[in-house]
Amino acid sequence: MIRLHRQFWGQSLLARLARMLLLIALLSLTSLISSLVIADSARGEASAINIAGSLRMKTYRAVAMLDAMPARSGPDQISNLEASLSDFEATLASPTLTQFIPSDELDRRAHAYRSMLATWQQRMRPLLIAEANTSRFGLETRQSEQARAALLTQARSFVTTINDLVTLLQDNVEAKLALLRLIQSLAITAVFVGIAATIYVTRAEVLVPLKELQEATKKIRRQDLSVRVAQYAANDLDGLGLSFNLMAEDLDKLYQNLERKVAEKTESLARSNKSLELLYRSIGRLYPSAVNSGTHLALLNDFEKAIGVGHGLVCLAADGEHSDTQTSLKFTAGSHQLCQISNCSDCQGTHTIRWREFEHEHLRALALPLHDTNTSYGVLQWVISAEQDLEPWQIQLLEALSTHMGIAIGEAMRAEQSKRWSVYEERAILARELHDSLAQSLSYMRIQVCRLKAVVQAKDPAQIDLIMASLDDGLAHAYHHLRELLSTFRVKAEDNLTIALEKAAAEFSLRGSVAIRTQVDPAISPLSTNEEINLLQITREALANAIQHAKPNHIDVSLHGGENGIVQLIIDDDGIGVGEKAAKIGHHGLLIMHERANHIRAEISIANKPQGGTRVAVQLTPSALINSIRIVPSTEHEFKT
């Protein structure tokens, strides 16, 4: 049905609806026009029927007038009869009547009218005139029953003819009314059919598709993107349905694409999370023991499980960069021939990740150098079969592992090197301390021994006693310096100047029965090991001199920071002060304190206080601060040094 509609009315829904509405309007207009035409054609026909009907009355009236005339009628009666006959003829020829008489001779109304006109002219009128003349002249024929009966018979026949004409006129009017009713009925029926067709088409091709679109929209809102609408007709709504289907299809593809991307991102995030967790555990294992073979083997096992393909080998060079010897070889599977000296040397001194092919074993390996800044320590090789390949995330994970392994190895080597340098520095400091104290004392005693030999040969007892006293004093000083060195290096093992000062204060307080108070500012600039040892030695020497010579009751030791990061060490006592003899260089260890201050580029002052006692003040600019000042451009910062 819809296909027939589509073939008949065209493809456009609007055009079809417009045509249907136009048809309904045309039917209504046709009905209206036909009603107007029929009504106009019937206008005056009732008058014609009345006029035709009046002819019967006028016929009977003429007969009655003639019948009522006396034997000798007067002029008035004759005149009335003639007037009645003239009125009959005028009515018979009235345009109101004749306009409804068709000119077609075959028409029944025309035939009835001509028959009535002929009967009037040929029979009825002559009989009436003859009877009127008879009555006017008083002839006996009027009295004849036969003539009278003939006139009445003719009048009845004439009236029958008039009745036939009236009936035909009435039938014509009724036919027009029947035609009007038929046209109205057909028009109303056609209008209702058109309205029903319009409603049907509207429902079938507008409401139903729209409802289906609405239901499909609800399903899409419920995330059912597989819904599609039916193709009803190639009209405007069909285009809308096609657009909706295309939109739903695009949304379905987009949603599936988004689901795929979300799944990929979820998988990627999960993989990244596992990778980060693995790297976190690996870093925790690497940095405490970066060059431990068990650590490398455990890491390779973990990464093989995470990556899921291939196995790893770690080859470390013995002497760092550009070395052709190995210190360790770790592999979890496969042939150890892949990490021989010739192969490892290919990756030394390069920071490039590359693939290496092993055609004889149908293998290939991803070689990732283990390096830190500009130093290479070896290579991490990840071996897979020649048919396999690594995904980007797997390569990134291995690259991160190699980077952290290289950094950890470098940190471990630098830590080891730092330990070596610390040992070397402590050895150098110990050697310098021995040279500055014990070596000088021993040299002094050697000189005294040489003098003693000469005096013994000269047999001079006084000089012998004097030299022996000098030797005894030299041995005492040497023993004192040895104890100071041992105390200093024992305290240095704790690597904390504050604790060292507190222990020194406690030691000398116990030794000299003196109250010693220490005060250390924790926010001072960092000091090097050499600076800490020399400051500690200056403090010990000052405490020893004060206890031995100044006889104080209280000693204050303070270490605090000054302006621009300068460190100040102050030892105050309330003793007798520095005498004139003590002012001589070298007396009471003053020379040693000055030498230690000069060694760390510090300024030292030893003077009596106005209120009594002695103050030893050391002012030091830490070497770390001096180095930082050197590397900062003077155009940006200014420091007072």
NORZI-V991842 format. One record per helix or strand. SS is the DSSP state (@ for helix, = for strand). FROM is the first residue (numbers start at 1). LEN is the number of residues. If there is no record, write none. Layout:
SS_FROM_LEN, SS_FROM_LEN
This chain:
@_2_8, @_13_30, @_45_24, @_75_18, @_95_4, @_108_30, @_140_4, @_145_77, @_236_53, @_293_15, =_311_7, =_326_6, @_336_4, @_341_7, =_354_5, @_359_3, =_363_10, =_375_11, @_392_67, @_461_32, @_497_16, =_515_6, @_529_22, =_554_8, @_563_3, =_567_7, @_587_13, =_603_6, =_614_7, @_623_9
